[in-house]
């Protein structure tokens, strides 16, 4: 679950970035984020997320991803 929570936070940080800003952002966030950069960037526009089996994940996604 910590990995999923970190992914949600990273997706939230990418919400307002453009395609041209994303590479620099990911490289500055460390090797784990850089390795998953494209997947995380594309996830910022996903309307529904699967495999959320913990209330903490739901709460965090609601807090950081919804406008």
PyMOL commands that set and color helices and strands:
alter all, ss='L'
color gray80, all
select helices_A, chain A and resi 2-14+19-28+31-35+37-43+55-65
alter helices_A, ss='H'
color red, helices_A
deselect
rebuild
show_as cartoon
